[in-house]
Amino acid sequence: MRRQRVLRRMLQKLRNAKKIDKHIYHSLYMLSKGNQFKNKSVLLEKIHELKAIVVQEKALSEQAIARKSRAKNRLERRAAKEAKKAADAAIKKAEKLAEDVAKLESEIEAEAKKAKEDSGSDSDSSSSSSDSDSVEDKKRSKKKRPPSPAKKESSDSSSDSDSDSDSDDEKAAPTKAKAVAKKDSSSSDSDSDSDSDDEKAAPEKAKA
């Protein structure tokens, strides 16, 4: 009993000196009370063993905490990398969609421009055809339009003057014919005279 009290007092001193924690104290106190230790040296060895175990457990817990923190950091880095990849993929997808939209808009604009040009050429051809039709209609209307009274009078006067000139020409025609006949007769007379002179001169030349 005395030995047990000595061991318990030693445990109390070590606890008060904070050389052992309360867990070691309670476990060893119950063992010493049950007469598990023969002397102080055995108790001290047990205390050192328990303290080594505590230190080892503490180191293991610290290592576990470090491993957990490293694993957490790895997971965070992996998540950040995946998020970055997803963001890059989303950006690339958005850029591709924007390029596709721009391409579609350019194609639509080109088609609209082409359609506009085609419609403009069609309108030009239709306007030219309408202009030609209007010109033809004007010509036809001019042909079909009856002459005005002033134009009728001018045409009548011109026709009268033409008829007067024709009658004057008809009157002057016999006189002209007579003059032409006179000229022809005079020319024929002169030709016959020249022929007779030549005939007369020919014997004289032969005699000479």
FENQUIRA-V790699 format. One record per residue. RES is the residue in one small letter. SS is DSSP state (a for helix, b for strand, c for the rest). PSI is psi in radians with two decimals (999 if undefined). Layout:
res-><RES	RES>
ss-><SS	SS>
psi-><PSI	PSI>
This chain:
res-><m	r	r	q	r	v	l	r	r	m	l	q	k	l	r	n	a	k	k	i	d	k	h	i	y	h	s	l	y	m	l	s	k	g	n	q	f	k	n	k	s	v	l	l	e	k	i	h	e	l	k	a	i	v	v	q	e	k	a	l	s	e	q	a	i	a	r	k	s	r	a	k	n	r	l	e	r	r	a	a	k	e	a	k	k	a	a	d	a	a	i	k	k	a	e	k	l	a	e	d	v	a	k	l	e	s	e	i	e	a	e	a	k	k	a	k	e	d	s	g	s	d	s	d	s	s	s	s	s	s	d	s	d	s	v	e	d	k	k	r	s	k	k	k	r	p	p	s	p	a	k	k	e	s	s	d	s	s	s	d	s	d	s	d	s	d	s	d	d	e	k	a	a	p	t	k	a	k	a	v	a	k	k	d	s	s	s	s	d	s	d	s	d	s	d	s	d	d	e	k	a	a	p	e	k	a	k	a>
ss-><c	a	a	a	a	a	a	a	a	a	a	a	a	a	a	a	c	c	c	c	c	a	a	a	a	a	a	a	a	a	a	a	a	c	c	c	c	c	c	a	a	a	a	a	a	a	a	a	a	a	a	a	a	a	a	a	a	a	a	a	a	a	a	a	a	a	a	a	a	a	a	a	a	a	a	a	a	a	a	a	a	a	a	a	a	a	a	a	a	a	a	a	a	a	a	a	a	a	a	a	a	a	a	a	a	a	a	a	a	a	a	a	a	a	a	a	a	a	a	a	a	a	a	a	a	a	a	a	a	a	a	a	a	a	a	a	a	a	a	a	a	a	a	a	c	c	c	c	a	a	a	a	a	a	a	a	a	a	a	a	a	a	a	a	a	a	a	a	a	a	a	a	a	a	a	a	a	a	a	a	a	a	a	a	a	a	a	a	a	a	a	a	a	a	a	a	a	a	a	a	a	a	a	a	a	a	a	c>
psi-><-0.70	-0.76	-0.69	-0.71	-0.64	-0.76	-0.65	-0.69	-0.67	-0.71	-0.69	-0.71	-0.78	-0.66	-0.75	-0.55	-0.04	0.58	-0.36	2.69	3.11	-0.52	-0.79	-0.76	-0.87	-0.75	-0.80	-0.56	-0.78	-0.66	-0.73	-0.59	-0.51	0.19	0.82	-0.37	2.36	-0.65	-3.05	-0.63	-0.72	-0.72	-0.72	-0.71	-0.74	-0.68	-0.77	-0.73	-0.82	-0.67	-0.70	-0.70	-0.72	-0.78	-0.76	-0.75	-0.69	-0.77	-0.74	-0.69	-0.70	-0.74	-0.70	-0.72	-0.74	-0.75	-0.74	-0.73	-0.72	-0.74	-0.70	-0.74	-0.72	-0.76	-0.71	-0.76	-0.73	-0.74	-0.71	-0.71	-0.76	-0.70	-0.70	-0.75	-0.76	-0.70	-0.75	-0.73	-0.70	-0.70	-0.78	-0.72	-0.73	-0.72	-0.73	-0.75	-0.72	-0.74	-0.74	-0.73	-0.76	-0.70	-0.77	-0.73	-0.74	-0.71	-0.74	-0.74	-0.73	-0.75	-0.73	-0.72	-0.74	-0.76	-0.68	-0.75	-0.73	-0.76	-0.64	-0.74	-0.68	-0.73	-0.66	-0.77	-0.69	-0.68	-0.71	-0.71	-0.68	-0.67	-0.78	-0.69	-0.72	-0.68	-0.77	-0.69	-0.71	-0.75	-0.76	-0.71	-0.64	-0.70	-0.71	-0.30	2.27	2.62	2.62	2.83	-0.67	-0.74	-0.65	-0.79	-0.76	-0.68	-0.64	-0.75	-0.70	-0.67	-0.64	-0.77	-0.67	-0.70	-0.66	-0.77	-0.64	-0.71	-0.69	-0.71	-0.69	-0.65	-0.69	-0.25	-0.78	-0.71	-0.70	-0.70	-0.69	-0.77	-0.70	-0.68	-0.71	-0.76	-0.72	-0.72	-0.70	-0.69	-0.65	-0.65	-0.76	-0.63	-0.74	-0.66	-0.75	-0.61	-0.73	-0.67	-0.68	-0.68	-0.67	-0.66	-0.37	-0.79	-0.63	-0.72	-0.63	-0.70	-0.77	999>
